[in-house]
Amino acid sequence: MDASLQRKLRRLGVVKGVQNLKATTVQQPVEMPVAPATPSNAPLPGESVNTPRGNAWVWRRHYPAGTDHGNYRLGELAQLSQQALDLLGGGNLGTRIAFLDTETTGLAGGAGTLVFLTGVGVWEGDGITLHLIFLRDPDEEPAALHYLAELLQSCTGLVTFNGAGFDLPLLENRFILQRMAPVWSTLPHLDLLTVARLLWREHLPSRRLGMLETALLGITRNEADLPSWLIPSAYREYLLTGRTDEIRRIFYHNEVDVLSMVTLLVYCTQRVQAPETSALAAGEWVGVGRLYERAGQIREAEVAWQRALEEDTLPMDVAARLWQTLAHRRKQDGEWEAALEIWECWANRLPRAIEPLVERAKVFEWLTHDPAAALRETKRALERAATLPRGIAREEILGELRHREARLQRKLDAQDC
């Protein structure tokens, strides 16, 4: 093997023999998608671009505004509501938004992880221009980073999916190692993974981009896609053999990731801009309320949570948390009638709930001075507590309720005297 290539592979963690290998977790068998027939030595798509730091390999492609990606057209970016963007946490992304995604030699992070492919889709008013910046050789990194820096300098905002936790820190490491300044630090940044976790925590089993593509966006990847966990080893194989067939599949994977972020941003803004006309599921209403709450729009958040509870399809723990939050806020504001009504709804909808009955009993005993009503609520709570699984927690709850029951009975007896 050529000595220079061997050194490059060693930097990427590729070693010859087994004596230096670290123990790794064995991947479960995954059925490989069937790739389209592509000659292993076919030229890479793209061209060499000269920069002050050397030649960078870049594949560029323009997607007109009328291009469909899933259920949405890319050109719907032009109709984004600033109010909706503010609610998502993106701020003013401007008129030239960059959608960025990377492929790396591993997930560990740190100086040893190389970003070998950076995809940037730039909205230019008439469509998206995709730039795939690829390292044919690790020595091309300075030129690739220079190209990326110049590209981002012309943009007004940045959108990623897990960029805050993964892509941008890795890129920052690479820029620092090459003694270059991370130029995106001044750009308004929206991380769509954060939005997905807020919006669909109670609605979807996973917030991975692939799950969002199939469940929400109407996007189906074809057989050219390469699973994410195979991408680092495919790049190492390319460095060893020069085979380009798997690299083309990585290009496709990154291309879809970038375009899916465009569609996802359109989808999110439309859902939060007019949720009442979007036929939201109960779990989505919970997420919309969470976005309103984060933005400080408390009344709007409460309306969204009430809509979620009206659907009567939420898991019991989620519904209980919403009832608790809504009642606590009415209690804080001194709106006791509203709080009593919420506690009653909570108790009626969740037959095992004890807390709302205890809260009602407290109000009747100490605020309205109605021990008979307080005793009635306490007895309801005792009936429910008796059905709890045997154990210390059950005995503690029963003990507290019996103590309250005895005190209220004494108050009633004193009134009769």
N, C-alpha and C positions, 0 to 999 in steps of 0.2 A: 504494500500500500504506500502511496506517496506520503512522504513525511509531513508535508504541510497540511494535507487533508486529514491525516491522523491526529494532528494537533487540534484542528478545528473540531473534529468529532469528540475528542477528549473534553473540550470545553463544553460541549453539549451533553456530556455524560455517557457517550458511547465508548465502550472499552472492548478490547479484544480478549477473548477467553472469559472464564467464569470466576477467576480467583478474586477479582475486585468488585464483583457485583454485590449490591446490597439486597437484602431480602425485601420483596415487594408483595403486596396483596394480589392474590391471583384473581384475575377478572373472570366473572361468570361468562360462560360461552354465549356469544352474541352472533346471531345469524348475519353475515355480511351482506349488505345490499349488492346487487349485481351491477357492476359499472358498465357503461356503454363501451363497446369495443374501441379502444384508442391505442394506437401504437405506443409502446413503452418509450420510444425515442422521439416521439413527435415533438416539434418545437413548442416551447411555452407560449401561450398567448401573451401579447404585450410587446413592448419595445424598450430599448435602452435609452434612458434620458440622462443627459449630461448635467451635473450639478458641480458647484465649487468643491464638493467633497468627493468627487468621483462619479461614476455611472451608477444610476439606480434603475432597476427593472420595474416598469409600471405597465399595468394593463388598464386601459381606460375604455369606458363604454357609457353612452348617453341613453337614458330612458326618457322619452317624451312624457309630458304631463298626462297624456291620455293613457299611459300604460297601466294596465290592471295588475295588481299583485294581491291575490286573494280576492276578497269582496270589495276592495276599495281601489280607487285610482290614485296614483302618486300625486297627481295635480291637486288633489284635495288639500294638500299642504297649504295652498294659497288661501284657503278659507279658515285657517285656524283662528279660533277666538282667543284674544289676549286674556280675557277673563278666565277662560278654561285653562289656559297655560299657567296663569297665576295660581289657580287652584291645584294644578298638578305639581307646582313647585318649580316650574321652569323659568319663570320671569319672562323678560323680553328676549326671545331668541333671535330676533331680527329677521331680515329677509334672505339671509344666506346661511342656512342651517347646515351643519356638518353632522352626519350620522357615522359613528366610528365603532369599529369592531376589530379585534386582533386575534391572531392565531400564534401560539407560542410553543416552545419546546417542552413545556411542562406546566404544572399548576402550583408548584412549590413557591414560586416567587423568588425574589432576591436577585443578586447580580449574576447568578448562573443561569437564569431563565432568559432565553433570547426571544424577542418578538420577530418572527421571520416573515409574517404577513400582516399588513395593516390595511383594512378596507375602510375607505372614507367615501360616503355618498354625499355629494354637495347639492343642495337645492339651489337652482339658478333661475327660478322663475318660470322657465319653460320646460322644466323637467329635472331629473336627477342625473348628475354625472358621477359615475363610480370610478374611483381610483383604487386599484389593488396594487400595493407597493410590496414587492416580494424580494427576499434575499436569496439570490441564486447561490451566494456564498456568504458566510458570516462576515467576510471582510468588506462587503458592500453596505454594512450597517450605517456608517457615517453618511453616505450618500442618500440612503433611504430616509434617514431621520431628517436630513436637510430638506428633501422633497416634501416630507410630511409637514415640517415646520412652515415652509413657504405656503403650502396649501391651507393650513389652518389659520395663518395670519390674514388670509383674505375672507375668513368666515366670521359670522356675527354671533353664532351660538353653537353649542355642542350637545348632541344627544347620544347616549350610550345605553347599553343594557348590562348592568353590573360593572359599568366603567369606573364608578367611584371605588369599588372594592377590588377590582382586578386590572382592567385594561390600562387605566391612567396611571396607577402606581407603578406598573411594570414599565410603561413607556417613560415615565419620569426617571426610573433607574437607568434606563438605556441612555436617555439624554444626558444625565449627569455623568455617566461613565465616558461619554463622548465629549464631555465639557461643553454641552449645549444647554440653552435655557428652554424649559418646557413652555412653549408659547401659548398653550391653551389655558393657562392658569387664570387669565383675565376674562375668559369667555363665560357667559352665562351657561350653566350646565344642567341638563335634566337627565337623571338616571331612571330609565323606564322600569328597571327591576324594583326600585323603591316604590314606584307608583303601582306596579302589579301586586306587590305584597300588601299594600294598603287597600287596593280595590277588591282583590279576589281571594283574600285569605280565607273567607268563609264560603267561597263559591267554587273553587277549583282545588283538586288534590295537590297540585303543584303549580308553581309560577314560573317554571322554565319556559324559555322562549318557544321551544318546540311544542309544549303543551298549549301555549297561548295561540300559536299558529293554527293548530287543528281545532281547538275548542271554540275560538272566538273569531279568527280572522279568515277562515276558509282557505288556508294555504296548505298545499300538499307538496312535499319535496319529492323529486323523482329519484330514480335509482342511482343517479350520479352522486348523490350526497354521501359524504364520508362521516361516520359517527365521530363525535368530538374526541372520544378517548383514543381513537386510532390516529389522530392527526399528528401528534409529536413523533410517533414512531415512523409514520409515513415520510415526514420530512427528513429524518435521519437516514432512512433508506434512500431517499433521493440524493443526499450528500454522498452516500457510499457508492451508489450505482449510476446516478444520473437519470434514472427512470422518471419520466414526467407524467405518466398516466395518473398516479395517485395525487400528484400536485394539482392537476386539472380538477380533480374532485374536491380538493381543499379550496380551490378558487371558487367553485360552485357553492360550497358550504358557506364561505364567507360572504359571497354575493347575496345569497338568500338571507343570511343574518342581517345584513345592512338594509336591504329592501324591506324586510319584515319590521324593522324598527320604524321605518317610515309609516307603514300601514298601521302599526300599533299606536303610534302617536296620533294619527288621524282618528282611530277608533276611540282612544281614551278621551280625546278632547270632545268628540261628539257625544259620548256617554255622559260626561259631567256637565256639558253645556246645556243639555236639555234632558235630564234624567227622567222627567215625568212622561216623555214621549218615546222613551227608548225600551219600554217593556223589560225593565230590569228584574232579575230574580231577587229573592229576599236577601241572599248573601251579597249581591252587588249593592243593594241599598245600604247594607251595613258599611261596605267599603266607601261608598259615596259620602256617607255621614262622617266617616273617619277623615276623609279629605277636607270636608267643610270644617271639622273640628280643628284640624291642623292649621287651617287658614284663619282661625279665630272667628268663624261664622257659626256661632253656637246654635242659634235658633234654627238655621238651615240644617245643621247636623241632626238636631232633634227631630225635625220633620222627616228627614231621611230614615232615621231609626224607627220612627213610628210606622212608616211605610213598610219597613222590613218586618216589623212585628205583625202587621196586618195580614201578611201573607200566610202566617201560621205554619211555615215550613222550616223554620230555623231549628238547628239542634238545641236541645234544652239548655245546655250551658251557655250558648251564645245568646239565646233569648233572655235568660236570667241576668246575664251581664248588662244587657241593654235596659231591661226594666230597672235594675239596680241603679244604673247611671242616671236614667231619666228621673226616677224618684228622688235620688240624692240631690239633684239640681233644684227640683221644686222645693225640697226641704230647706236647702240653703237659702233660697229666695223667700222663704216664709210663705210659700203658696201651699198651705196645708191641705186644702180641699183637693187640689190637683194631685198632690202627693198621695193622699188617701185613695184617690181613684186609680192611680197607677199601681199602688200596692195591691189593690183589689183585683185589677186585671191580671197582674202577675200571679197572684194566688189562684185565681180561677183557671188560668191557662196552663199553669204548671202545678198539678195536683200534689206534688211532693214538696213544694216550696214552703219553707217554714219562716224564713226571714221576713217576707212582706207582712205576715200575720203578726209577728212580734213588733214590727214597726208600727202597725196600726194600733196595736194594744198600747204602745207607749204614748201615742198621740192622744188616745181616748183617756188614758189614766192621768197624764200630766198636763195636757194642754186644754182639753175640753172638759176634764174632770167628770168623766162618765165611766165609773168603774164597772157598770154592768156591761157596757159595750166592750171595755177592755177585757173583762173576764170572758166574754163570748169569743173574742179573737184568740185569747190564750188557750181556751179549750180546743179550738180548731187546730192550733199549733200542736197541742199535746197529742191529738189524734194522729197527726202526721208523724210526729216524732216517734210514736210507738211502733211505727212500721219500719223504722230505720234498722239496718243490720246491727246485731248485738255487738257491743264493744264499748270502749271507754268514751268515745265521742258521743254515742247515743245516750249513755248514762249522764254525761255532763249536760247535754241539751235538756234531757228530761228533768234533771235536778233544777236547772235554772227556771224552767217553765212551771214546775210544781211550786217553787218558791214564789214566783209571781202570782200563780193561782191562789195560793194561801193568803198572800197579802191583799189581793183584790177582794177575796171573800170576807176578810176581816173588815175592810172598808165598807162593804155592802151591809154587813151585820151591824156596823156602827151606825149607819144611816137609818136602819130600821128601829133602832132603840129610841 
